[in-house]
Amino acid sequence: MALAYILGGGLNDQPGSGRELYEQYARVRDTFRDVAEWTGLSVARVLDENTDDDEFRQGVGAIRQAAVVIATHDLLADHGIHPAVVAGLSLGGLIGATLAGALDRADLFTLLMRAREAPTLPEGAPEQGVALLSIPIEEDVSRFWRMADRHVYPAADLGPVGAGRERVIILGGLRDALAELTATLPPQWVQRSPQHAVAFHTPLQQHVHDHLAPVVDAIAFRDPAVPVCSCFEPAVLTDAESIRAMFHRNSVDPVSVVHMRHGLEELDTELGIVLGPSQFDRYLTSPFPVVHVETPEHLAEAIATIHDLGVELPDAPAEVVR
């Protein structure tokens, strides 16, 4: 039976995320100082900078989210708590591979800094968007996976959420095409109209992939010290090259909580700890208990849950580099 660390996708950070932990624990302050050294950003900026939605890529949200997750991991490690498996969605997958020791932390933050330089859209490209759909669980969603000819692509399958009566999927594509599609759907299905400027995890982000490919190629990946559950397919990653491939796919391939869950079940996960900023309700339908750790109060609750359930904890992997 295994303890899993589960990491949410990007755009979950808010200015001030992690501040309570930062103010209370020296370990967290140490981690944020490391992040400041690796990025050249001040700790205050990492903690508190706000960015308009249309300038998110140039902001520090992903860096803040990664810093909070890694600092939370370090706090738990100080209490003798280490995961037997990690799983992450999108940005969370990249951070999770880092926690598993597949790359140095400095390399992750170098990549995130370089991502800030990527243009939102290629020059002259039509406007993009996303649509978040909340669909009754009994509906067949497979039709949404077959619309590339309409310039609409699956971006994320978040699976059943909350009480499990609805399934959330995210579509990305050209803004006009998304608007045309969502106008044909029951209004109660459409939770967010296609107004965001970036079609994450679709072929429309090939320019971001190309911008980051040399950075990913230069990283000295290692075999992870613990398995990493893929969010791109129902697979468990255990070698350096599969981790590198995951990094290359992150900009242009759809992600899936369902795939993550497959790997976690395959590895007999007994308890999942959702680290840092996350949409926690995405994981409540997991076939194992989950707890969220983002505040000092959460930390105490997670430690108590581990002991109450009698979860077996692995030793600290020697290969993991802080």
C-alpha positions in Angstrom: 0.0 0.0 0.0 1.3 3.4 -0.9 1.3 7.1 0.1 0.9 9.3 -3.0 1.6 12.9 -3.5 -0.9 14.5 -6.0 -0.2 17.8 -7.6 -2.7 20.0 -9.4 -2.3 21.8 -12.7 -1.4 25.4 -13.3 -3.4 28.5 -12.8 -4.4 27.4 -9.3 -2.0 29.9 -7.6 -3.2 33.1 -6.0 -1.1 35.9 -4.8 -0.1 35.1 -1.2 -0.3 31.3 -1.7 2.0 29.7 0.8 2.4 32.8 2.9 1.1 31.2 6.1 3.6 28.3 5.7 6.4 30.8 4.8 5.8 32.9 8.0 5.6 29.9 10.3 8.3 27.5 9.1 12.0 28.2 8.5 12.1 25.2 6.1 9.7 27.0 3.8 11.6 30.2 4.0 14.8 28.3 3.0 13.0 26.8 0.0 11.7 30.2 -1.2 15.2 31.6 -0.8 16.5 28.8 -3.1 13.8 29.7 -5.6 14.8 33.3 -5.5 18.4 32.4 -6.2 17.5 30.1 -9.1 15.1 32.6 -10.7 16.6 36.0 -9.9 13.1 37.0 -8.5 12.7 38.4 -5.0 10.9 36.2 -2.5 8.3 39.0 -2.1 7.6 38.9 -5.8 7.2 35.1 -5.9 4.8 35.2 -3.0 2.7 38.2 -3.9 2.9 39.3 -7.5 -0.5 39.5 -9.3 -0.8 39.2 -13.1 -3.7 40.0 -15.4 -5.2 37.0 -17.1 -4.0 38.1 -20.5 -0.4 38.4 -19.3 -0.3 35.2 -17.1 2.6 33.6 -19.0 4.8 36.5 -18.2 3.9 36.4 -14.6 5.2 34.3 -11.7 2.2 32.1 -11.0 3.7 28.8 -12.1 6.9 29.7 -10.2 4.9 30.5 -7.0 2.9 27.3 -7.3 6.0 25.2 -7.8 7.7 26.9 -4.8 4.7 26.2 -2.5 4.5 22.6 -3.5 8.2 21.9 -3.1 8.2 23.8 0.2 5.3 21.7 1.5 7.1 18.5 0.4 10.1 19.6 2.4 8.0 20.3 5.5 6.5 16.8 5.3 10.0 15.3 4.8 11.1 17.0 8.0 8.3 15.0 9.7 9.6 11.8 8.1 6.9 11.7 5.5 7.9 10.7 2.0 5.7 9.5 -1.0 5.9 6.1 -2.6 4.5 7.5 -5.8 3.8 11.0 -7.3 1.2 12.1 -9.8 0.6 15.5 -11.2 -1.6 17.3 -13.8 0.2 19.5 -16.4 2.5 21.8 -14.4 1.9 19.5 -11.4 3.4 16.6 -13.4 6.6 18.6 -14.0 6.9 19.5 -10.3 6.1 15.9 -9.3 8.9 14.6 -11.5 11.2 17.0 -9.7 10.1 15.8 -6.3 10.8 12.3 -7.5 14.4 13.2 -8.2 14.2 13.0 -12.0 15.8 16.4 -12.4 17.4 19.1 -10.3 15.1 21.7 -8.8 17.2 24.5 -10.4 16.5 23.0 -13.8 12.7 23.0 -13.2 12.8 26.7 -12.3 15.1 27.5 -15.3 12.4 25.9 -17.5 9.6 27.9 -15.8 11.5 31.1 -16.3 12.1 30.4 -20.0 8.4 29.6 -20.4 7.7 33.2 -19.4 9.4 34.3 -22.6 7.1 32.4 -24.9 4.6 34.5 -26.8 0.9 34.0 -25.9 0.2 33.5 -29.6 2.3 33.1 -32.8 2.4 36.4 -34.7 -0.7 36.9 -36.8 -2.4 33.8 -35.4 -6.2 33.8 -34.8 -7.4 34.2 -31.3 -7.6 31.1 -29.1 -9.8 30.2 -26.2 -10.9 27.4 -23.8 -14.3 26.2 -22.7 -14.9 24.3 -19.5 -17.8 21.9 -19.7 -19.5 20.3 -16.7 -21.4 17.3 -18.2 -23.7 14.8 -16.5 -21.8 11.6 -15.8 -24.0 9.4 -17.9 -23.3 11.4 -21.1 -20.9 10.1 -23.7 -18.1 12.6 -24.0 -16.2 10.8 -26.7 -17.6 13.1 -29.4 -15.6 16.0 -28.0 -12.4 14.1 -28.7 -13.0 14.0 -32.4 -13.3 17.7 -33.5 -9.8 18.6 -34.7 -11.2 19.3 -38.2 -13.3 22.1 -36.5 -10.2 23.6 -34.8 -11.4 22.4 -31.4 -9.3 20.0 -29.4 -9.6 18.1 -26.0 -7.3 19.9 -23.6 -8.1 18.3 -20.2 -10.3 15.5 -18.8 -10.8 16.2 -15.2 -13.0 13.2 -14.7 -15.8 13.0 -12.2 -15.7 15.8 -9.7 -17.3 16.6 -6.3 -20.0 14.1 -5.6 -19.3 12.3 -8.9 -22.5 13.3 -10.7 -20.7 15.4 -13.3 -17.6 15.1 -15.4 -15.6 18.2 -16.2 -13.7 18.5 -19.5 -11.8 21.4 -21.0 -11.7 22.1 -24.7 -9.2 24.4 -26.4 -9.3 25.8 -29.9 -9.8 28.8 -32.0 -12.1 31.2 -30.2 -14.7 31.5 -32.9 -14.9 27.7 -33.3 -15.4 27.3 -29.6 -18.1 29.9 -29.4 -19.9 28.2 -32.3 -19.7 24.8 -30.5 -20.7 25.9 -27.1 -23.7 27.7 -28.5 -25.1 24.3 -29.5 -24.7 22.7 -26.0 -27.2 22.9 -23.1 -26.4 26.2 -21.3 -26.0 24.4 -18.0 -23.1 22.4 -19.4 -21.0 25.5 -20.2 -19.3 26.7 -17.0 -16.9 29.0 -18.7 -17.2 30.6 -22.1 -14.2 30.6 -24.5 -12.6 33.8 -23.3 -9.2 32.8 -22.1 -6.5 33.6 -24.7 -4.6 30.3 -24.7 -5.6 26.9 -25.9 -3.6 24.9 -23.4 -2.6 21.4 -24.1 -3.6 21.5 -27.8 -1.6 21.5 -31.1 -2.2 25.3 -31.2 0.5 25.6 -28.6 3.2 24.1 -30.9 5.1 27.4 -30.7 5.5 27.0 -27.0 6.7 23.4 -27.4 9.3 24.6 -29.9 10.4 27.5 -27.7 11.0 25.1 -24.7 12.3 22.0 -26.6 16.0 23.1 -26.4 15.7 23.7 -22.7 14.1 20.3 -22.1 16.8 18.6 -24.2 19.5 20.2 -22.2 18.2 18.9 -18.8 20.1 16.0 -17.3 17.1 13.8 -16.5 17.5 10.8 -14.2 15.4 7.7 -13.5 12.9 8.9 -10.8 13.5 7.5 -7.3 9.8 6.8 -7.0 7.2 6.1 -9.8 5.6 9.0 -11.6 2.0 8.6 -12.8 1.5 10.1 -16.3 -1.3 12.5 -16.9 -1.0 11.9 -20.7 -1.8 8.2 -20.8 -2.6 5.5 -18.3 1.1 4.7 -17.6 3.6 4.7 -14.7 6.9 6.4 -15.6 10.1 4.9 -14.2 12.9 6.0 -16.4 14.6 9.2 -17.4 13.6 9.3 -21.1 9.9 8.8 -20.3 10.2 11.8 -18.0 11.8 13.8 -20.7 9.1 12.9 -23.1 6.5 14.0 -20.6 8.1 17.4 -20.4 8.1 17.7 -24.2 4.4 16.7 -24.4 3.2 19.2 -21.8 2.5 22.1 -24.0 0.6 20.3 -26.8 -1.0 17.1 -25.6 -4.3 16.8 -23.6 -4.0 15.9 -19.9 -6.2 13.7 -17.8 -6.9 13.2 -14.1 -8.4 9.8 -15.2 -5.0 8.7 -16.5 -3.4 9.8 -13.2 -5.9 7.9 -11.2 -5.2 4.8 -13.2 -1.6 4.8 -12.2 -2.4 5.5 -8.6 -4.8 2.6 -8.4 -2.2 0.3 -10.2 0.3 1.1 -7.4 -2.2 0.4 -4.6 -2.4 3.9 -3.3 -3.8 4.0 0.2 -3.8 7.7 0.8 -3.3 10.7 -1.5 -1.9 14.0 -0.2 -2.8 16.9 -2.6 0.2 19.3 -2.2 -0.2 23.0 -2.6 -2.6 25.1 -4.6 -5.1 22.9 -6.3 -8.8 22.3 -7.2 -9.2 19.8 -4.5 -12.7 18.6 -5.5 -11.2 17.0 -8.6 -9.8 14.2 -6.4 -12.7 13.6 -4.0 -14.0 10.7 -6.2 -10.7 8.9 -5.9 -11.0 5.3 -4.6 -8.8 6.1 -1.7 -9.0 9.0 0.9 -7.3 12.3 0.0 -6.3 15.2 2.1 -5.1 18.7 1.1 -2.0 20.4 2.4 -1.6 24.1 1.8 -1.7 25.7 5.2 -0.2 24.9 8.7 -3.6 23.5 9.8 -3.7 21.2 6.8 -0.2 19.9 7.7 -1.3 18.8 11.1 -4.4 17.2 9.7 -2.4 15.2 7.1 0.0 13.9 9.7 -2.8 12.8 11.9 -4.5 11.1 8.9 -1.4 9.2 8.0 -1.1 7.8 11.6 -4.8 7.1 11.9 -4.8 5.0 8.7 -1.6 3.3 9.6 -0.1 4.2 6.2 3.4 2.6 5.7 5.9 5.3 4.9 9.0 4.6 2.7 12.4 5.8 3.7 13.7 9.0 2.1 15.0 8.1 -1.4 18.7 8.7 -1.4 18.5 9.8 -5.1 16.2 12.8 -4.5 18.2 16.0 -4.7 16.8 19.1 -2.9 
